[in-house]
Amino acid sequence: MHFLKDEKLVEYVPQPSFLALLMTGDGKALGSKFGITFSGRWVWEMKDYIDTGFMKLFDPKYLFNDYKNKGTAEPIENAFLFDDEKAEVEAEIGHLRPKVAAMSALEAAEILGCGEEETAFHERLMIFGRMANEDDFADEVVKNFKPPYYTK
């Protein structure tokens, strides 16, 4: 957008590691981030949540006010995309934010290392977010990550 507006370009700096998620076709998925791998239904749920959110970026009903009746006449500003949904999600999972912010790395590692049948993912996604912002926390979580399906 800076180029199109003839503005000064901003250097792109890629993230050092990315969240890789791969569905396995059995209601589970494999994931990798921070040098650890994880598996289970919760990983599939997280992948589905992320993918569904991404696809909404291309759905006209999320891009235009009253798309059904007005078509593309009234674009929604990006700042307002999904505001209603954000409020619903925040009401549902907002209580997890202070919990994740205060938890120890050992507790976070235990939560990430759950069994493969677990489906809840929001807390785990928040843990990844904290790991991305706190290197010492991330290092300790990785060191203590021992899911039941690991064999050594």
QUIKAVEN-V512465 format. One record per pair of residues at least 6 apart in sequence whose ideal C-beta (glycine too) atoms are under 6 Angstrom apart, sorted by the first residue. I is the first residue (numbers start at 0). J is the second residue. If there is no record, write none. Layout:
I_J ; I_J
//
This chain:
1_8 ; 18_32 ; 19_31 ; 20_28 ; 20_30 ; 20_46 ; 21_29 ; 22_28 ; 26_40 ; 26_43 ; 27_39 ; 27_40 ; 27_43 ; 28_42 ; 28_43 ; 28_46 ; 29_38 ; 30_37 ; 30_42 ; 32_127 ; 33_130 ; 33_137 ; 33_141 ; 35_141 ; 35_144 ; 38_115 ; 39_115 ; 39_117 ; 40_116 ; 40_118 ; 41_117 ; 41_118 ; 41_120 ; 44_118 ; 44_120 ; 45_120 ; 45_124 ; 55_61 ; 59_66 ; 60_66 ; 61_80 ; 62_75 ; 63_71 ; 63_73 ; 63_74 ; 64_73 ; 64_75 ; 92_121 ; 95_122 ; 95_125 ; 99_125 ; 99_126 ; 99_129 ; 104_136 ; 104_139 ; 104_140 ; 105_143 ; 107_126 ; 107_140 ; 108_140 ; 108_143 ; 108_144 ; 111_123 ; 111_144 ; 112_144 ; 112_145 ; 112_146 ; 114_147 ; 130_137 ; 130_140
//
